[in-house]
Amino acid sequence: MNVLIVYAHPEPQSFNGALKDLAVSELTTLGHQVKVSDLYAMNFKAVADCDDFVRLQNEDFLKYAVEQKHAVKTNGFSKDIQEEQEKLLWADFVIFQFPLWWYSVPAILKGWFDRVFAPGFIYSRDMRYDTGGLKGRKAMLTTTTGSPKHAYTPYGMDGDIYEKILYHINHGMLYFSGMESVEPFIAWTPSHDENDRKRYLEEYKERLYHLSEVPSIPYHPTSHYDEDHQLKMEYRKEK
Ligand SMILES: Cc1cc2nc3c(=O)[nH]c(=O)nc-3n(C[C@H](O)[C@H](O)[C@H](O)COP(=O)(O)OP(=O)(O)OC[C@H]3O[C@@H](n4cnc5c(N)ncnc54)[C@H](O)[C@@H]3O)c2cc1C
């Protein structure tokens, strides 16, 4: 497979750095082609603004999504965005590697989504979720936390990490783009214990070995929703 790792951590010696390095070496050894977008090392621009376009359709009023659609049609993105979009088209599988910051991705990675996941390229009115522009690809979150695992359970203080915390990324960004989101890999509180860190690295190695078999998160296809974007009765758990 062609595997793209989009990696967002400011410190190469961090545990995230170790997980990213492990993924590169293991996947390469397994015969996969690997590319890494190391966002901090690239000094990737996180803010979406008019400099993201070679030429503007409307010089007087920046409507970012309109300029994105125009850039898709005219090949008019700045070089850094264009390169990331090409990497996405190259990839069969995308790993997003980051520490959980404020229940989400670090700003540099959020900016990557804002700028790279452009309408016309990733989505349109008729092209989203199971018909999104990146259909046919899989994506996995590999993340680390500060809070312990039990704080992220359904009744835990931080809330259910699978159903609530990571939903906006797995469903709102990855599945929305057409990619099949698979179960995330989470290393809980890696700062605390050397033995835990060793175990996480072993578990991650195992996960990478079976990457193509990681179960997908069972989100509904668009056909399960009615014209008001409501889940049809027959697909609801409580009928
Ligand atoms: C702005 C911000 C917001 C945050 N928000 C949240 C939040 O909402 N929820 C939450 O739970 N947490 C939050 N945190 C905490 C954060 O998620 C954790 O600090 C982070 O996930 C830890 O991962 P790391 O890679 O940065 O760990 P590090 O602290 O970089 O690494 C942990 C240890 O691993 C060691 N290590 C590195 N490589 C190896 C190796 N190969 N083998 C063994 N050990 C190694 C390092 O030396 C270090 O001692 C936040 C932190 C910040 C800064």
The ligand as an ORCA input file, in Angstrom:
! r2SCAN-3c Opt
* xyz 0 1
  C      -1.879     22.495     24.388
  C      -2.120     21.152     25.041
  C      -3.418     20.691     25.152
  C      -3.657     19.426     25.711
  N      -4.941     18.949     25.765
  C      -5.183     17.707     26.218
  C      -6.498     17.172     26.207
  O      -7.462     17.800     25.783
  N      -6.677     15.910     26.667
  C      -5.642     15.164     27.156
  O      -5.849     14.005     27.555
  N      -4.377     15.643     27.176
  C      -4.126     16.894     26.708
  N      -2.838     17.357     26.680
  C      -1.728     16.451     27.080
  C      -1.127     15.774     25.854
  O      -2.097     15.059     25.130
  C       0.011     14.816     26.243
  O       1.002     15.569     26.910
  C       0.605     14.143     25.031
  O      -0.348     13.350     24.388
  C       1.792     13.242     25.413
  O       2.404     12.766     24.238
  P       3.859     13.305     23.801
  O       4.289     12.619     22.567
  O       3.847     14.805     23.784
  O       4.674     12.777     25.042
  P       6.198     13.164     25.580
  O       5.964     13.895     26.840
  O       6.916     13.858     24.475
  O       6.773     11.766     25.742
  C       6.534     10.989     26.902
  C       7.806     10.284     27.244
  O       8.141      9.327     26.225
  C       9.538      9.289     26.107
  N       9.935      8.642     24.857
  C      10.200      9.209     23.641
  N      10.579      8.271     22.764
  C      10.533      7.091     23.400
  C      10.806      5.749     23.012
  N      11.203      5.430     21.781
  N      10.665      4.761     23.930
  C      10.247      5.042     25.182
  N       9.986      6.292     25.615
  C      10.122      7.315     24.723
  C       9.911     10.751     26.219
  O      11.277     10.909     26.522
  C       9.024     11.210     27.360
  O       9.634     10.975     28.610
  C      -2.572     18.636     26.176
  C      -1.257     19.132     26.091
  C      -1.036     20.374     25.533
  C       0.382     20.885     25.433
*
